[in-house]
Amino acid sequence: MVTHGSIGESLLASAKQILNSEPPLTATLGVSRSDDPEDLILRVKRLLKQLDAGSPCCCACSPAAMARRIYH
């Protein structure tokens, strides 16, 4: 999950609590206004490669502009 600040970490912690275990193949990346967009794109792509298990991947991005750049 790519989210503003630490929202993704909180969402993942909630999922762990609800499921009573860590969801498989998950990662979070918090972004802020001061982050370099090009650096963030590279970081997200690296995370996606690390999580790639050969099946479709869902990348949930709240910063919409970055999500468009990742998939285009």
N, C-alpha and C positions, 0 to 999 in steps of 0.2 A: 504494500500500500504506500503510495506516495501522497503525503498529506501535509497540510500546513502545521508547522511546529510538531508537537508530540501527540497529536490526535491519533495517528496510526498506532503508536505504542499503546495508548489507552484502549483502542478498539481491539487490538490483539490480546491484551491482558484480559479484557472482558470475554473474548471468545475462549481463552484458556480456562477461565473460571466456569463458564457455561458448559463447555465440553468436558471439563475435568482432565484435559490434556492439551498439549500444544497442537494446533492444526498443522498438518504436514506441509512442508515446502512453502513457508510463509516468511516474509521479510517486510520491514517498514523502512521508510526513508522520510524523515521530516525535512521540510524546506522552509526557508525564510526569505524575506525580500532581499537580503544581502547576498544570497547564493548566486553564483554565476550560472545562468541557464545552460550554457554549453557543458559545464562540468556536471551539472545535475543529469543531463541527458546521458552522459557517459556512465555516471554512477548507476543510473537505472538500468541501462543496458547490461552492465556487469552483473548487477543483482539478478536480472532475468536469466542470464547465462548460468549463474550459479544454481539457480532454482530449476533449470530446465531438466525435466525428467522424461522428455520425449513426448509429452502429451500437451494439449493446449494449455496456455497460461492466461490467467486473468491479471491484468495490472490495473489496480484501482487507483486512479489519480484524482485528487480533488483539485489541484492546480491544472485547470483545463488546458491552458496553452501548452503546458509541458506534455500532457497526454497526447495532444494532436501531433506534436513533433516526434514523439517516440514511435508512433504508428504510421507516420507518413514518410 
